[in-house]
Amino acid sequence: MSEGLTLDDLAVPLRALRLLAADFGHLPAPEARVSTIFPNRLELAFHNNLPGFEVWREALGVAPDAVVYREQSNGRTRVLKASAEYVGAVLELTGYGDVAALAPVEVLA
């Protein structure tokens, strides 16, 4: 699908990014990604910043029960995913954070 696309074909997610910067410039900065594979999608990722993910989720009006939770890296990394529509673009929010290590339990004999 990416063959023959022009920058104009990415106008929807780029416009969304510009408006997000204007409307929510005070929020934590995400990693932003636009792709020719999904030309109407804007991906916002929050690495080691689950609180940043939550602030954006609330600002965009995404319900808490719409967030998908999973773990990766053998259970060492939490991953939160949610999506929303914003000015015609599909926003994909992804937050990554460490899973807190459990303290060893001492067994008393």
Stockholm file with secondary structure:
# STOCKHOLM 1.0

chainA/1-109         MSEGLTLDDLAVPLRALRLLAADFGHLPAPEARVSTIFPNRLELAFHNNLPGFEVWREALGVAPDAVVYREQSNGRTRVLKASAEYVGAVLELTGYGDVAALAPVEVLA
#=GR chainA/1-109 SS CCTTCCGGGGHHHHHHHHHHHHHSTTSCCCEEEECSSSTTEEEEEETTCHHHHHHHHHHTTCCGGGCEEEEETTTTEEEEEEEEEETTEEEEEEEEEECCCCCCCCCCC
#=GC SS_cons         CCTTCCGGGGHHHHHHHHHHHHHSTTSCCCEEEECSSSTTEEEEEETTCHHHHHHHHHHTTCCGGGCEEEEETTTTEEEEEEEEEETTEEEEEEEEEECCCCCCCCCCC
//
